[in-house]
């Protein structure tokens, strides 16, 4: 896309924004998608020579974390909950895994695990009719009070209050 064609494109979007009309917003979204596609098509992205071992380990960690979280159910609760357990599963030292994640994401393993468990607990609270006891068990907590304490520390509400306040 040349500079003059980009200017024409942006002028059309601006006129459409000012005049409005039926499907104006949808048309602008389509224009912007075309712009993104054109920019992607002409962009010169270098092909990586290889994926480093560090990124491979990070990918494996996040894949394992996501697999753990997506398999949550009544029958089989989360089985990996600590940095040590994840590191053992990946055949890495916990300190190395922590340092690696901290280096590239700014957060350690525990923060990522807590964040993913919190995200999954919110989904279970809002999308299921499971009891708090069932949710806490499925997330790997020893009892409901530990789960409630975990949730309240991170969200500021008890799981029951969160569920009550977010029901549509």
N, C-alpha and C positions, 0 to 999 in steps of 0.2 A: 504494500500500500504506500503510495507516494504521499508527500506532504500536501499537495493540492487536493488529492482525493480524500485525504483525512479531513482537511478543512471543510470540503463540501459535505462530507458525512456528518461532521459535528454541527454544521449549520442546519442540516435537515433535522437532526435530533433536537436542536434548540427551537426551531420553528414548530416542530411537533409538540414540544413541551409547552410553548406559549399558546398555541391554538387549541390544544387538547382534542376533544372529540372522541367518538367511539373507538375503542381499542387503542387509544393513544399510548397508554402505558405498556400494553403488550407489544406494540410496534417498536417502542423504544427499547424494550428488553431484547427483542429480536435483532435490532440494529447493533446493540452492544454485544450480543453473542456473535454476530458476524464480525465485528471488530476484533473480538478476542480470537476468533478462529483465524482471521487473516494474520494477526500478529503472531500467533502460534505457528502458522504455516511458514512465515518468512523468518522466524527467529532462528538463530544459529546456536543451538544447544550443543555443547561439546559432549561427545560420548565418553562416559567414564572408562578409564583403562581397566579398573577392577574395583570391586567392593572391598574395603579394608576389613580386616578381622574385627576391628572395633564396631563397625556398623553391622557386621554380621551378627555379633553378639547382642547388640541392641535390638536388631530385628527379631532375633530368637527370643529375647526377653519379652518384647511387646506381643509377639505372636503367642507365647506361652501364657502371658497375662490375659490376653483376650480369649484364648481357648478356655482357660479356667473360668473366667467370668461368664462366658456364653453357655457353659455346661451346667449352670446352677439349676438345681431342681430339688424336689423333696427327697429323692432317693440317695443322691450323691452330693453332699455339700462340698464347698470349696475345699480342696485338699492342700493347696499351696498358699500360705498366708504370710510368710516371712521372707526377708531378703536371703537368709541362709537357705531356706527351702528352694527358692527360685535358683539361687546360685548352684546348689547341689544338682538340681535337675539339668542345668546347663553345663555342668562340669567346670564351673568357674569358682574362684574364691569370692566370697561375699564382698570383701573390701574392693576387689577389682571391679566387680559389677557395679557397686555403689559409686566408685570413682568415675567409671565410664559414663553412667547415666548423669551424674552431677556435671561432668565435663560438657556433655552435649545437650542436656535438657535443663540443667539448673536445679534438678530435683533428684533426690536419692531414690533407691528402690522402694523403701517404705512409703514415701510420699506418692509414688505411682500406684502402689498396691492400694493404699488408703483411698486415693482418688477414684480408682476403678471400682472398689467395693462400695464406695459412697454412691457413685453413679448407678451401679446395679441395684443398690438398696432403694434408691428413689424410684427406679423403674418398677421394682417389685411392689413397692408401697402404692404406686399410682395405677399400675396396670393389672394387679392381681387382687384377689380377695383373701390371700394368705394371711394368717394371723401373724402378729409380730414375732411370736415364738417360732413359727415356721420359717419366716424370713431370716431371723437371727441364726437359726440352725443351718439353713442353706448357705448362708454367708460364712459359716465356719466359726461362729461365736459360741462359746461354752454355754451361755445363757442369754436370755432376753435383756437382762439389766446391762450386761457388757455391750450389747449391740446398741441399746438406747443411749448409753454413755458415749460411745463412739460417735453415733449420729448427732447427738446434741452438741458435742464439742465442735464438730465440723460445720453443722448447719445452723445451730442456735435454737433449734426446735426439737422436741421429742419426735420420734417417728410417728407416733399417733397424731400429734398436732400437725405435723407436716402432711400426713394423709388427709386429715380433716380439712385443712386450709387449702388444699390443692384439688379437691374433688370438684369437678365441673358441674 
